[in-house]
Amino acid sequence: MNARYVIIAAFTLSATVQLSGQSYADRIIYSRLEANHASMRLSDGAGLDTMLIDSATVPQLVMDGRYLLYLSNTLINGSANNLLSGGQWNRRTLATGNDVTLYNSTDFTQGYDLFLSDSTSAVAYACNIFNNNFDNTSVLGTITTDCNDDFPRIRQSDELIVGHNVFSSLFTVQRDGTGRTAVPNTVQYDMWPTWSPDGEWILFGRSNSTYSPADYALNVVNYFKIKQNGDSLTKLTWNAPNDMATFTGNPIWTDNGESFIAAGTLNGRYGLMEIAADGSMYADTIPTALGGPIYYLTGTPQPRLSISIKERRAAAPAILLGPNPATGQVVVLWTDAPTILQEVRIMDATGRTLQVVRGFKPAVDRLDVSDQVSGLYMVQIRTTDGATHTERLVVAGR
């Protein structure tokens, strides 16, 4: 998709606003779970959330924003997991507002995507992933090994599908069901896989088994990215592994692949978060009105956070830390050679000083962070001319 959109599934009760002919560029649509009522809302980007699209859930924007796929009349009944159960799978033409019901569902619909080459869908329904025509005819059962193969996402360049099986791992598979391959270095409770815009990375959430199994498909402790062959597993958020799930929605990439958007709690704040995709822990909040949990996102939004990342990379930092993330010893390189270092200080995210080293010799002396808990820290260098320079350090320790 080339247009820029964010769509998220939510839940509330209100009158429906018809959106035929609306421009979805740089807009956000999301849904919440409130009083067991499902709704999708169009936000103005300032958190006012003024327009209700429909009483529906699990939206997917497809065909360069021409169509919206979604579920209506699902069987919520107090369980977030039941947002996927029953109801109707619908296709809305956004230019006209016309709806077509693709099928009446009596079971779980666990994610879908569209092949741009022929407009057929990959939809996880009941105990199979089907390859359907755009009008849902000629249903072919493909791709699936058991009922837990879900949430297909398509890399359009070669039509390779990535999906998750919450009780084994992420996997890739051809659209005809051949070539199924587990993604190395992924494990059970890895979920919500989605290709980066350039097809090089798979973004996914990692959960644990400490919460109710009924909601296993909706909760994530941390997000990671990984290559298709299992290389370069990179942790992108840093909640403790034994935390209860803190993110509630499937993530989406921004259109340049430098950041992603997820729903949940980060740094004590709940809502939509844009998070850097380079592991640096840079993050920002996207305004939304108060309400219940946000679950589903779709689209290719224009990045906001990534602009500052670009600017930060363009001007080479005075401090270079390696490795970062770190587990033990950290080498500090000071790139502004004419000045003389006076001290190096490690601080936690609140600004509390944990360690001070004076007479530091860059690339010779090392900082020891092996006793620090996992999280975000600041390394500050003070020079003899009174200047200070600070860089972020992620510790992946005990």
Legacy VTK file of the C-alpha trace (Angstrom):
# vtk DataFile Version 3.0
C-alpha trace
ASCII
DATASET POLYDATA
POINTS 398 float
0.000 0.000 0.000
1.331 3.431 -0.923
-1.250 5.642 0.771
-0.710 6.583 4.412
-3.271 5.371 6.905
-3.667 3.959 10.361
-6.737 1.907 11.252
-7.237 0.418 14.671
-10.159 -1.584 15.999
-11.994 -0.354 19.127
-15.198 -0.630 21.062
-17.912 1.841 22.125
-21.546 2.725 21.358
-22.553 5.701 19.223
-24.343 6.693 16.024
-22.614 5.686 12.800
-21.154 8.340 10.504
-21.003 7.542 6.788
-17.500 8.099 5.417
-18.016 7.739 1.675
-15.601 9.886 -0.296
-13.496 10.756 2.759
-9.726 11.115 2.417
-7.879 8.760 4.749
-4.450 10.326 4.222
-2.682 11.041 7.516
-5.754 10.013 9.510
-6.086 7.435 12.272
-8.916 4.944 12.697
-9.081 2.800 15.803
-11.388 0.732 18.008
-11.799 0.022 21.673
-13.468 -2.512 23.954
-15.989 -0.658 26.096
-19.112 -2.158 27.618
-18.883 -5.035 25.125
-19.688 -2.796 22.146
-17.477 -2.794 19.063
-16.710 0.369 17.080
-14.166 1.804 14.637
-13.454 5.517 14.974
-11.854 8.116 12.736
-9.600 10.469 14.706
-8.547 13.961 13.749
-5.035 13.190 15.015
-5.404 15.384 18.094
-7.153 12.821 20.295
-10.688 14.122 19.838
-11.939 10.954 18.087
-14.963 12.693 16.677
-16.318 10.304 14.041
-17.686 6.797 14.449
-17.235 4.654 11.327
-19.190 1.582 12.353
-19.969 -0.870 15.132
-17.344 -3.345 13.972
-13.844 -4.643 14.656
-10.625 -6.124 13.197
-10.298 -3.700 10.253
-7.843 -4.166 7.415
-7.233 -1.428 4.854
-6.401 -2.943 1.446
-5.851 -2.117 -2.238
-4.099 1.221 -1.630
-6.853 2.314 0.714
-9.732 1.681 -1.657
-11.384 -0.955 0.529
-11.839 -1.649 4.207
-12.287 -5.231 5.405
-13.806 -5.699 8.858
-15.885 -7.939 11.134
-19.308 -6.926 12.381
-21.688 -8.458 14.938
-18.960 -10.520 16.556
-19.678 -12.404 19.778
-17.894 -10.348 22.415
-19.714 -11.587 25.531
-17.178 -10.123 27.944
-14.119 -11.783 26.430
-11.613 -9.907 24.296
-10.816 -13.140 22.476
-14.422 -13.350 21.248
-13.933 -10.172 19.231
-12.873 -12.592 16.517
-15.837 -14.942 16.804
-19.015 -15.084 14.730
-20.553 -12.163 12.867
-19.958 -11.186 9.247
-16.791 -10.523 7.287
-17.450 -7.413 5.194
-15.795 -5.368 2.451
-16.506 -1.624 2.262
-15.693 0.486 -0.796
-14.472 3.716 0.788
-15.241 5.884 -2.246
-18.956 5.023 -2.073
-19.534 3.606 1.396
-21.089 0.471 -0.109
-20.733 -2.754 1.895
-20.606 -6.364 0.700
-20.828 -9.280 3.133
-18.171 -11.799 2.107
-19.403 -14.511 4.447
-21.447 -15.100 7.575
-19.094 -16.354 10.241
-19.948 -19.008 12.810
-16.379 -19.479 14.018
-13.207 -17.462 14.627
-11.724 -15.209 11.943
-8.059 -14.872 12.955
-6.667 -12.308 10.546
-6.539 -11.721 6.788
-4.616 -9.973 4.033
-4.937 -9.427 0.263
-2.683 -10.444 -2.656
-2.339 -7.302 -4.769
-1.571 -9.296 -7.929
-5.084 -10.759 -8.230
-7.057 -9.309 -5.283
-7.559 -12.719 -3.684
-7.377 -12.988 0.085
-5.519 -15.048 2.636
-7.978 -15.342 5.515
-7.609 -17.449 8.662
-11.096 -18.761 9.396
-12.121 -21.665 11.644
-9.297 -24.248 11.372
-7.794 -23.240 8.034
-6.203 -20.374 6.139
-8.124 -19.970 2.895
-7.191 -18.411 -0.426
-10.440 -16.742 -1.533
-11.494 -14.602 -4.452
-12.332 -10.971 -3.687
-16.041 -11.848 -3.556
-15.227 -14.877 -1.355
-16.017 -17.469 -4.051
-13.799 -20.429 -5.025
-12.695 -21.102 -1.465
-9.515 -23.171 -1.373
-8.274 -24.565 1.923
-4.495 -24.087 1.928
-1.505 -23.133 3.995
-2.578 -24.656 7.325
-1.214 -27.461 9.482
-3.526 -27.052 12.485
-6.111 -24.736 14.027
-3.455 -22.487 15.569
-1.994 -21.258 12.251
-3.313 -17.694 12.163
-2.867 -14.048 11.181
-1.370 -14.300 7.674
0.525 -11.313 6.325
1.746 -11.168 2.723
5.082 -9.914 1.345
3.782 -8.610 -1.953
7.133 -8.773 -3.783
7.062 -12.596 -3.851
3.687 -13.338 -2.169
5.347 -15.188 0.708
3.037 -15.419 3.714
4.183 -15.060 7.317
1.895 -16.220 10.107
1.994 -17.352 13.705
1.202 -20.556 15.519
1.018 -19.525 19.164
1.968 -22.987 20.376
5.054 -23.404 18.173
6.594 -20.393 16.361
6.275 -17.945 13.498
6.290 -19.548 10.056
6.454 -18.657 6.368
4.566 -20.488 3.608
3.715 -20.140 -0.077
0.134 -19.281 -0.999
-0.472 -22.818 -2.292
0.475 -24.259 1.093
3.933 -25.517 0.068
7.292 -24.621 1.554
6.097 -24.114 5.103
9.147 -23.154 7.197
9.421 -22.220 10.863
11.186 -18.891 11.396
14.320 -19.797 13.409
14.754 -18.143 16.826
11.004 -17.635 17.252
9.098 -19.576 19.898
5.599 -20.282 21.172
3.587 -17.179 22.078
5.323 -15.163 19.342
2.530 -13.462 17.395
1.295 -10.619 15.158
4.036 -11.044 12.496
4.119 -8.419 9.766
6.625 -7.662 7.006
8.563 -4.406 6.977
7.867 -2.136 3.989
11.045 -3.366 2.242
10.305 -7.017 3.084
13.612 -7.446 4.940
12.260 -7.726 8.490
9.420 -9.414 10.341
8.023 -7.377 13.224
6.284 -9.469 15.896
5.140 -9.514 19.501
6.367 -11.928 22.164
4.056 -12.859 25.016
4.160 -15.449 27.792
1.828 -18.010 29.311
1.077 -16.213 32.578
-2.282 -14.783 31.507
-5.660 -16.269 30.627
-5.348 -18.611 27.597
-8.647 -17.193 26.290
-6.850 -13.948 25.463
-3.538 -15.362 24.232
-3.888 -13.854 20.765
-4.284 -10.307 22.051
-1.491 -9.715 24.575
2.183 -8.914 24.050
4.971 -8.261 26.569
7.609 -7.001 24.105
8.099 -6.410 20.395
10.984 -7.750 18.314
12.107 -7.779 14.708
13.880 -10.625 12.946
15.039 -11.615 9.467
13.149 -14.350 7.614
16.077 -16.748 8.097
16.134 -16.143 11.868
19.120 -13.781 11.846
19.414 -10.432 13.635
16.759 -10.924 16.321
16.415 -7.414 17.781
14.469 -6.466 20.897
12.526 -3.236 20.385
10.832 -2.766 23.782
12.196 -3.626 27.223
9.504 -4.810 29.602
10.644 -7.492 32.053
10.105 -11.038 30.670
7.852 -11.994 33.606
5.594 -8.946 33.208
1.960 -9.458 32.384
1.246 -8.531 28.767
1.460 -4.769 28.316
0.573 -4.317 24.618
-2.918 -5.162 23.363
-2.827 -4.655 19.614
-1.054 -6.019 16.568
1.693 -3.576 15.451
2.047 -1.827 12.092
5.104 -0.331 10.418
5.295 3.307 9.415
5.822 3.669 5.700
9.609 4.095 5.790
10.242 1.187 8.175
12.107 3.255 10.775
9.385 2.977 13.418
6.185 1.101 14.199
2.915 1.790 15.992
1.438 -0.392 18.708
-1.307 -0.060 21.301
-0.718 -0.633 24.978
1.249 0.608 27.971
4.759 1.994 27.645
6.619 3.974 30.309
3.452 4.077 32.402
1.243 5.554 29.671
-1.537 3.734 27.834
-2.545 4.460 24.251
-0.998 4.368 20.794
2.784 4.400 20.792
5.184 5.052 17.932
8.385 3.137 18.727
11.742 3.235 16.962
12.505 0.051 15.010
16.279 0.222 15.564
16.244 -0.946 19.205
17.140 2.499 20.570
13.944 2.676 22.681
12.932 6.054 21.274
9.140 6.271 21.555
6.322 8.794 21.513
2.586 8.811 22.221
-0.033 9.395 19.518
-2.982 11.294 21.059
-6.263 9.439 21.537
-9.306 10.144 23.656
-9.760 8.278 26.922
-11.382 4.877 26.605
-10.979 1.132 26.869
-8.247 -1.086 25.443
-7.253 -0.612 21.788
-6.794 -3.844 19.878
-6.397 -3.739 16.088
-4.365 -1.547 13.741
-3.920 -1.465 9.983
-2.409 0.766 7.312
0.920 2.410 6.463
1.028 5.606 8.520
3.416 8.443 7.881
6.151 8.441 10.547
6.521 11.176 13.097
9.135 9.798 15.479
11.388 8.609 12.658
12.001 12.206 11.536
13.910 12.872 14.743
15.754 9.560 14.326
16.911 10.641 10.864
18.132 13.978 12.207
19.955 12.256 15.059
21.724 9.907 12.644
22.599 12.697 10.217
24.560 14.511 12.933
27.013 11.906 14.236
26.736 11.643 18.033
29.681 12.683 20.174
29.407 9.411 22.108
29.452 5.964 20.533
28.566 3.022 22.794
29.171 -0.598 21.977
27.621 -3.016 22.222
24.234 -1.359 22.564
22.117 -3.154 23.835
24.709 -4.337 26.363
24.906 -7.184 28.858
28.300 -6.618 30.522
31.202 -4.440 29.403
30.526 -1.306 27.333
33.175 0.484 25.305
32.722 4.262 25.108
34.136 6.068 22.072
34.425 9.847 22.249
34.336 11.278 18.728
35.227 14.892 19.569
38.972 14.265 19.891
40.289 17.817 20.637
38.494 18.007 24.005
39.500 16.103 27.121
37.151 13.890 29.097
36.597 14.788 32.721
34.091 12.103 33.764
31.684 9.487 32.453
28.406 9.079 34.337
25.743 6.328 34.075
22.207 7.334 35.039
18.905 5.478 35.097
15.852 6.678 33.175
14.846 8.974 36.074
18.207 10.768 36.030
19.574 9.094 39.194
23.355 8.633 39.012
24.434 4.987 39.328
28.135 5.142 38.472
30.747 7.846 37.915
34.156 7.202 36.322
36.808 9.911 36.269
40.029 9.910 34.269
38.276 7.797 31.641
40.305 6.746 28.592
37.920 6.114 25.619
38.174 2.696 23.951
40.580 1.601 26.681
38.503 1.793 29.835
35.107 0.122 29.902
31.878 0.634 31.809
30.556 -2.402 33.655
26.741 -2.722 33.489
26.516 -6.429 34.302
24.863 -5.695 37.676
22.160 -3.456 36.207
18.641 -4.710 35.536
17.306 -4.672 31.985
16.127 -1.250 30.903
17.027 2.158 29.503
20.019 4.109 30.873
21.850 7.339 30.026
25.605 7.657 29.580
26.754 11.242 30.084
30.223 12.535 29.248
31.497 15.750 30.803
34.569 17.419 29.272
37.113 19.800 30.801
35.594 22.715 28.917
32.337 22.248 30.860
30.304 20.697 28.009
28.122 17.624 28.579
27.008 15.052 26.009
24.462 12.280 26.636
23.642 9.060 24.786
21.058 6.326 25.516
22.171 2.830 26.494
19.895 -0.212 26.595
20.935 -2.875 29.103
19.774 -6.430 28.473
21.021 -7.738 31.780
19.517 -9.766 34.593
LINES 1 399
398 0 1 2 3 4 5 6 7 8 9 10 11 12 13 14 15 16 17 18 19 20 21 22 23 24 25 26 27 28 29 30 31 32 33 34 35 36 37 38 39 40 41 42 43 44 45 46 47 48 49 50 51 52 53 54 55 56 57 58 59 60 61 62 63 64 65 66 67 68 69 70 71 72 73 74 75 76 77 78 79 80 81 82 83 84 85 86 87 88 89 90 91 92 93 94 95 96 97 98 99 100 101 102 103 104 105 106 107 108 109 110 111 112 113 114 115 116 117 118 119 120 121 122 123 124 125 126 127 128 129 130 131 132 133 134 135 136 137 138 139 140 141 142 143 144 145 146 147 148 149 150 151 152 153 154 155 156 157 158 159 160 161 162 163 164 165 166 167 168 169 170 171 172 173 174 175 176 177 178 179 180 181 182 183 184 185 186 187 188 189 190 191 192 193 194 195 196 197 198 199 200 201 202 203 204 205 206 207 208 209 210 211 212 213 214 215 216 217 218 219 220 221 222 223 224 225 226 227 228 229 230 231 232 233 234 235 236 237 238 239 240 241 242 243 244 245 246 247 248 249 250 251 252 253 254 255 256 257 258 259 260 261 262 263 264 265 266 267 268 269 270 271 272 273 274 275 276 277 278 279 280 281 282 283 284 285 286 287 288 289 290 291 292 293 294 295 296 297 298 299 300 301 302 303 304 305 306 307 308 309 310 311 312 313 314 315 316 317 318 319 320 321 322 323 324 325 326 327 328 329 330 331 332 333 334 335 336 337 338 339 340 341 342 343 344 345 346 347 348 349 350 351 352 353 354 355 356 357 358 359 360 361 362 363 364 365 366 367 368 369 370 371 372 373 374 375 376 377 378 379 380 381 382 383 384 385 386 387 388 389 390 391 392 393 394 395 396 397
